[in-house]
Amino acid sequence: MRTTLLVVLLLLLPGTHARADTADVPAREAARLSASLMSPFCPGMTLSTCPSPDAATVRAEISDRLHLGEPSASIVADLEARFGDVLDGSPRARGTGWVAWLGPGALGLALLAALRSAAGSRTVAAAPATEPPLDPTLLARLNDELDTL
């Protein structure tokens, strides 16, 4: 009897773990979202690291909405509608945000152009177009020495 009960319990355990893993999905997604979204209450901090009580309220709201089955994208869209672009943490590619995206590239191109200009302005000693004529006395001496070898 004990063996049968033990076998039944062991058979039920994997199903229990699968349900526990499924139940943890909203909690893991809430933690991921809180770690990836910037806090509107603590500049430079994510929602998960912000100690503000308002950030804790938003974290709880995210968790509750995920547990109710709302998709992450819908939650993020709603939060961005409420708090603006601050949640993303990266500048938008519109308005003055273009400067943040294009500025480093333009600066890099200007630096490359300056380096190329500096390298191109160096003067390299040019090789003579024709060889100078050989001194006949040196040529005769070279021939004599070659003959003795």
N, C-alpha and C positions, 0 to 999 in steps of 0.2 A: 504494500500500500504506500509506504513512504517513497519507494522508488518511482512509482507511478506519479505521485504528487510532485516529486522532484523533476521528472521528465516533463510534465505539463508546465511547471513553472519555467523551466529552461526554454521550452518552446514559446512561451509567451514573452520572454525577455527581448528577443530581437524586434518584435512588433512594437514593444514599448519604446525601445530606443529609436526606432524609425519615427514614431509619433513625436518623441521629444525633439529629434532633429528638425522635424517639420515645424514644430512650435517655436523653435529657436530662430527660424529664418527671419521673422519680423524684427526680433531683438538684434540680430547681427546686422540687418539692413539699417536699422535705426542708428546703431553705433557707427556704421560706415558713413551714413549721411551726416551725422553730427561731426564726424572727423573731417569730412570733405567740405562742409559749408563754413564759410567765414561768419563770425558772430557780428550782428549789427550793434551789439551792446559793448563789445570789447574789441576795439580796433586792433587788427593784426593777430587776432586769436580765432581759432575755430570754435564752433558751438560746443564741442566736447571739452575744450580746455578753458572756456570762459567761466569765471566764477560767479557771474551775475545771476541773480534769481530769475531775471527775465529770460536768460539763456536756458536755465533749467526748465522753465515753463515751455519754451519752444522745443527743447529735447523731448519732454514728456508728450507734447502734442504730436511730434513726429512719430514717436513710438506708438501712441494710441491709434493714430491714423493708419499706420502700417499693420497693426494688429487687427484693425477693422477691414483690411484687405485693399486699402487704397494704394495705387501704384506710386512708386517713388517719384516718377517724373511729374505726376500731378501734384504731389506735395511740394516738390521743389519749385514748380511753376507758381503755385499759390504763395509760397514764401517770398519768391522774387517779386511777385506783384505787391506784396505787403511791404517788403523791406528794400526793394530796389536791387541794383546790381552789386551791392556790397557783399552779398552772399557768395558770389562767384570767386572773388579774390583776384581775378585777372581783369585787366581793362577791356572794355568792349571795343570792337573795331568800328566805332562810329564817333562822330564829334571829335573831341580832344583825345579820345582813346586811340585814334590812329597814330598820334605822336608816340605813344608808348609802344606800339607795334612796329612802326616804320622807323622810329628814331634810331634804335640800335643798328638796323640794317644800313641806314643812310650813313651813320657814323663809321661803320665798318668799311663801306665803299669809299668814303672820303679818306680813311686811313690807308687803304690799299692804293688809292690814286696818289697820295702823298709819298708813300714808299716807292712806288714805281717812278714817280717824278724825281725823287732823290737819287734813285739808282740810275736813271737815265741821264742825269746831269753830270755824273762823274765822267771825267775825260780819261780815256784809256790811250796810252801811247800807241800810236799806229805804227805798224811795221813799214819800213821804207818800201816804196813801190818797186824799185829796182835795186839790185845789189851794187854796192860801189865797186869800181874797177879794182882788180888786184894789183898790188905793187909788183912790177916785174922782178925786182931783186929778191923779194920774199918768195915769189913763185919759183925762181931758179934755185934758191936755197932749199925749198921743200922738195923739189925734184931730185936734188943731189942727195938729200938725206934718205929719200925713198929708194934711190938706187943703191945706197950702201947697205940697206937692209936686205 
